[in-house]
Amino acid sequence: MKSVNPATGEEVAVFAGHSAADVEQRLARAAHAFSRHRTSTFEERAAKLNRAADILERESRDWGAIMTLEMGKPFAAAVAEAEKCAKGCRFYAEHGAALLADETRTTDASRSFIRYQPIGVVLAIMPWNFPFWQVFRFAAPTLMAGNVGILKHASNVPQCALGIEDILRRAGFDADEFQTLLVEASAAEAIIADNRIAAVTLTGSEAAGSAVASTAGRHIKKTVLELGGSDPFIVMPSADIDRAIQTAVIARTINNGQSCIAAKRFIVHERIADRFIDGFVAGMKALVVGDPMDERTQIGPLATERILADLDQQVRASVKVGAVLRTGGKRLDRAGWFYEPTVLTDIPENAPAYREELFGPVASVFLAHDIDEAIAIANDSPFGLGSSAWTNDVDEQRTFIDELEAGLVFINAMVASDPRLPFGGIKRSGYGRELDAAGIREFVNIKSVSIL
């Protein structure tokens, strides 16, 4: 397992992967740990999560530097990610017991209720783009519910993977209650099939989600999949256009454009299209691209050379079939894996930029004659994760909320994940939910009890 600095392309650390014998030993320890952890109290688990939050807050700059080193996000954003993980831990420490408390039901029996109980060892297969937050939004509810966790992180962020394990151990969780496996993706199938794994959660590509769901399905195991998106960002004439433009630039380029819920398709009413496009292009051109450890930098490198090559190919193919390049459109001539902030308009349906997810700082802009056409363009996608609509017309707001095919609809704001709201998508963006009550209840036994 290698750490490679995407800002320079240089290898900075190498870690020995776990062997099949190592994996067997860790799974055995996890199964044994579950028999203990499931009987611990909510108060004990909450205390540990709060200590994890303390560590994350106290050491946020240290862990932020490691995130930036391994996957290239701007340092300030990496520090904020560590701090957000602390908030996630505190949310479940404070609310987990109530979210899993018995619920009384009225039936023909003298007493009926629902009890939520842990199910065992949960395997998490996590991506590199938010290397701490994606893990903690699984780990905090999983551990609070009384389950134990096994993490198979992306192979390019081994320091983050081991760091999260270290944080949770120092917070007081038993060494076997949360463990990291340094293994390649090819090892996942056998781990999923193991009888000691009760369920699987994955954030990643469609191909990875399909493979994991297929294996888990053959072994009758619960899965939660978050597989990315091509989120629409719709702007109507009644919106605050200047604020929409400013937010659009941030929404497209957050995390160097490598976010599942980053706005990717900008659908603009034709009456305000010129104003929006001019402002949006100017905003993208003005972004500072450079060393992600420099706090002035707004756009760092893409995480891997392969991601850079794929994005460049998608843009070139889109321009070749007729898309108009308004700014950007090429790799920067410097060390590392940097790509210019890019805006495409007049995109034909056969262009990759029309429906594919572009994982980098590339925006696709479409024009709509009215709200019906805007919604039709937004929904003309295999994905259905997030969506953002900008309008001050109350009737239009209701229509967007009802008609947009997405797991999240944000009005006059960019899409964001929040521990207080369920997070997940529909269509090829996956199924199941993380965060809030829905997230902590995904991997529990919802047991109905009836006493005559």
Residue pairs with C-beta under 8 A, 6 or more apart in sequence:
1 14
1 15
1 16
1 17
1 155
1 158
1 182
2 11
2 13
2 14
2 15
2 155
2 156
2 158
3 11
3 12
3 13
3 14
3 15
3 69
3 70
3 156
3 157
3 158
3 159
4 10
4 11
4 12
4 70
4 156
4 304
5 11
5 12
5 69
5 70
5 72
5 336
6 71
6 72
6 300
6 301
6 302
6 303
6 304
6 336
6 337
7 72
7 291
7 292
7 293
7 300
7 301
7 335
7 336
8 335
8 336
9 305
9 335
9 336
9 337
12 69
13 158
13 159
15 158
15 159
15 162
15 182
16 182
17 182
17 183
17 184
18 26
18 181
18 182
18 183
22 181
23 181
23 183
23 187
23 191
26 150
26 176
26 179
26 181
27 121
27 150
27 191
27 194
27 196
27 197
28 196
29 175
29 176
29 179
30 121
30 148
30 150
30 176
30 177
30 179
30 196
31 120
31 121
31 196
32 176
33 148
33 174
33 176
33 177
34 118
34 120
34 121
34 147
34 148
36 174
37 118
37 143
37 146
37 147
37 148
37 174
37 177
38 117
38 118
38 146
38 147
39 146
40 146
42 96
42 97
42 100
42 144
43 97
45 93
45 96
45 143
45 144
45 146
46 92
46 93
46 94
46 96
46 97
46 144
47 93
47 172
48 143
48 168
48 171
48 172
48 173
49 89
49 90
49 92
49 93
49 96
49 140
49 143
49 144
49 171
50 89
50 90
50 93
51 170
51 171
51 172
52 86
52 89
52 140
52 167
52 168
52 171
52 173
53 85
53 86
53 87
53 89
53 90
53 93
54 86
54 171
55 167
55 170
55 171
56 63
56 82
56 83
56 85
56 86
56 89
56 132
56 167
57 82
57 83
57 86
59 82
59 167
60 79
60 82
60 83
60 86
61 79
63 78
63 82
63 132
63 160
63 163
63 167
64 75
64 76
64 78
64 79
64 80
64 81
64 82
65 75
65 78
65 293
66 159
66 160
66 163
67 73
67 78
67 81
67 82
67 131
67 132
67 157
67 160
68 74
68 75
68 78
68 292
68 293
68 300
69 159
70 128
70 131
70 156
70 157
70 158
70 159
70 160
71 128
71 129
71 131
71 156
71 157
71 160
71 303
72 256
72 292
72 300
72 301
72 302
72 303
72 336
72 337
73 81
73 129
73 255
73 256
73 258
73 292
73 300
74 256
74 292
74 295
74 297
74 298
74 299
74 300
75 292
75 293
75 294
75 295
75 297
76 295
77 254
77 255
81 130
81 132
81 133
82 132
84 133
85 132
85 133
85 136
85 137
87 419
88 133
88 136
88 137
88 140
88 419
88 435
89 136
89 140
91 140
91 419
91 420
92 140
92 141
92 144
92 419
92 440
93 140
93 144
96 141
96 144
96 145
96 440
99 437
99 440
99 441
100 116
100 144
100 145
100 440
100 441
100 444
101 116
102 113
102 114
102 115
102 116
103 113
103 114
104 111
104 112
104 113
105 112
105 113
105 114
106 112
107 450
109 450
109 451
109 452
110 451
110 452
111 449
111 450
111 451
112 448
112 449
112 450
112 451
113 449
114 446
114 447
114 448
114 449
115 447
115 449
116 145
116 441
116 444
116 445
116 446
116 447
117 146
117 444
117 445
117 447
118 145
118 146
118 147
118 443
118 444
118 445
119 147
119 198
119 199
119 222
119 443
119 444
119 445
120 147
120 148
120 196
120 197
120 198
120 199
121 147
121 148
121 149
121 150
121 196
121 197
121 198
122 138
122 142
122 147
122 148
122 149
122 150
122 197
122 198
122 199
122 200
122 201
122 443
123 149
123 150
123 152
123 191
123 192
123 197
123 199
123 200
123 201
124 135
124 138
124 139
124 142
124 149
124 150
124 151
124 152
124 200
124 201
124 202
125 152
125 188
125 200
125 201
125 202
125 203
125 204
125 208
125 212
126 134
126 135
126 138
126 151
126 152
126 153
126 154
126 202
126 203
126 204
127 134
127 154
127 203
127 204
128 153
128 154
128 156
128 157
128 303
129 255
129 258
129 259
129 260
129 303
130 255
130 259
131 153
131 154
131 157
131 160
131 161
132 160
132 164
133 417
134 203
135 151
135 153
135 160
135 161
135 164
136 164
137 417
137 419
137 423
137 434
137 435
137 439
138 149
138 201
138 434
139 149
139 151
139 164
139 168
139 178
141 434
141 435
141 439
141 440
141 443
142 148
142 149
142 443
143 149
143 168
143 173
143 177
143 178
144 440
145 440
145 443
145 444
147 198
147 443
147 444
148 176
148 177
148 178
149 177
149 178
149 179
150 178
150 179
150 181
150 191
150 197
151 161
151 164
151 165
151 178
151 179
151 180
151 181
152 181
152 183
152 187
152 188
152 191
153 160
153 161
153 180
155 184
155 185
156 303
156 304
158 182
161 180
161 182
162 180
162 182
164 178
164 180
165 178
165 179
165 180
168 177
168 178
169 175
169 178
181 187
181 191
183 191
185 208
188 211
188 212
188 215
189 211
189 215
191 197
192 200
192 212
192 215
192 216
192 219
192 221
193 215
193 218
193 219
197 221
198 221
198 222
198 443
199 216
199 221
199 222
199 223
199 224
199 442
199 443
200 212
200 216
200 221
200 222
200 223
200 224
201 223
201 224
201 225
201 432
201 434
201 442
201 443
202 208
202 209
202 212
202 223
202 224
202 225
202 226
202 227
203 225
203 226
203 227
203 260
204 226
204 227
204 228
205 227
205 228
206 227
206 228
206 428
208 227
209 225
209 227
209 430
212 223
212 225
213 223
213 225
216 222
216 223
217 223
222 442
222 443
223 431
223 432
224 424
224 430
224 431
224 432
224 433
224 434
224 442
224 443
225 430
225 431
225 432
226 260
226 385
226 423
226 424
226 425
226 429
226 430
226 432
226 434
227 260
227 383
227 425
227 428
227 429
227 430
228 260
228 357
228 359
228 383
228 385
228 429
229 260
229 261
229 264
229 357
229 383
229 384
229 385
229 386
229 406
229 425
229 429
230 264
230 265
230 355
230 356
230 357
230 358
230 381
230 382
230 383
231 261
231 262
231 263
231 264
231 265
231 383
231 385
231 386
231 387
231 388
231 406
231 415
232 263
232 264
232 265
232 266
232 267
232 377
232 378
232 381
232 387
232 388
232 389
232 404
232 406
233 248
233 251
233 252
233 263
233 264
233 265
233 266
233 267
233 387
233 388
233 390
233 414
234 267
234 268
234 368
234 374
234 375
234 378
234 387
234 388
234 389
234 390
234 391
234 400
235 241
235 244
235 248
235 266
235 267
235 268
235 269
235 272
235 276
235 390
236 269
236 272
236 371
236 374
236 389
236 390
236 391
236 393
236 396
237 269
237 271
237 272
238 391
238 392
238 393
238 396
239 272
239 390
239 391
239 392
239 412
240 390
240 392
240 412
241 272
241 275
241 276
241 279
242 279
243 412
244 276
244 390
245 276
245 279
245 280
245 283
246 283
247 413
247 414
248 263
248 266
248 276
248 280
248 283
248 363
249 280
249 283
249 284
249 287
250 414
251 262
251 263
251 388
251 414
251 415
252 262
252 263
252 264
252 266
252 284
252 361
252 362
252 363
253 262
253 284
253 287
253 298
253 299
253 341
253 361
254 262
254 414
255 262
256 299
256 300
256 301
256 302
256 303
256 360
256 361
257 299
257 302
257 341
257 358
257 359
257 360
257 361
257 362
258 302
258 303
258 307
258 359
258 360
260 385
260 386
260 429
261 385
261 386
261 408
261 415
261 416
261 417
263 363
263 388
263 414
263 415
264 357
264 358
264 362
264 363
264 364
265 364
265 366
265 377
265 378
265 381
266 276
266 280
266 363
266 364
266 365
266 366
267 365
267 366
267 367
267 368
267 374
267 377
267 378
268 276
268 277
268 365
268 366
268 367
268 368
269 367
269 368
269 369
269 370
269 374
270 367
270 368
270 369
273 367
277 326
277 343
277 345
277 365
280 343
280 363
280 365
281 326
281 327
281 343
284 327
284 328
284 341
284 342
284 343
284 361
284 363
285 327
285 341
287 298
287 299
287 341
287 361
288 296
288 297
288 298
288 299
289 297
289 298
289 299
289 300
289 332
289 338
289 340
289 341
290 296
290 297
290 299
290 300
291 297
291 300
292 300
292 301
299 338
299 341
299 361
300 338
301 308
301 336
301 337
301 338
302 308
302 311
302 337
302 338
302 339
302 359
302 360
303 337
304 337
305 337
307 337
307 359
307 360
308 331
308 337
308 338
308 339
308 360
310 359
311 339
311 358
311 359
311 360
311 362
312 330
312 331
312 339
313 352
314 352
314 353
314 356
314 358
314 362
315 325
315 329
315 342
315 344
315 353
315 358
315 362
317 351
317 352
318 344
318 347
318 351
318 352
318 353
318 354
319 325
319 329
319 344
321 348
321 350
321 351
322 346
322 347
322 348
322 351
323 344
323 345
323 346
323 347
323 348
323 351
323 353
323 364
324 344
324 345
324 346
325 342
325 343
325 344
326 343
326 344
326 345
326 365
327 340
327 341
327 342
327 343
328 339
328 340
328 341
328 342
328 343
328 361
328 362
329 340
329 342
330 339
330 340
331 337
331 338
331 339
331 340
332 338
332 339
332 340
339 360
339 361
339 362
340 361
341 361
341 362
342 361
342 362
342 363
343 362
343 363
343 365
344 353
344 362
344 363
344 364
344 365
345 365
345 366
347 353
347 354
347 364
347 365
347 366
348 354
349 355
352 358
353 362
353 364
354 364
355 380
355 381
355 382
357 383
358 364
366 377
368 374
368 377
371 396
371 399
371 400
375 399
375 400
375 403
375 404
378 387
378 404
378 405
379 403
379 404
379 405
381 427
382 427
382 428
383 425
383 427
383 428
383 429
384 405
384 406
384 407
384 425
384 426
384 427
384 428
384 429
385 406
385 407
385 408
385 424
385 425
385 429
385 430
386 406
386 407
386 408
386 409
386 410
386 415
386 425
387 400
387 404
387 406
387 408
387 409
387 410
387 415
388 409
388 410
388 411
388 413
388 414
388 415
389 396
389 397
389 400
389 404
389 409
389 410
389 411
389 412
390 411
390 412
391 397
391 400
391 411
391 412
392 412
397 411
400 409
400 411
401 409
401 411
405 426
405 427
406 425
406 426
407 422
407 423
407 424
407 425
407 426
407 429
407 433
408 415
408 421
408 423
408 425
410 416
417 423
417 434
417 435
418 435
419 435
419 436
420 435
420 436
421 435
421 436
422 433
422 434
422 435
422 436
422 437
422 438
422 439
423 433
423 434
423 435
423 436
423 439
424 430
424 431
424 432
424 433
424 434
424 438
425 431
432 442
433 439
433 442
434 442
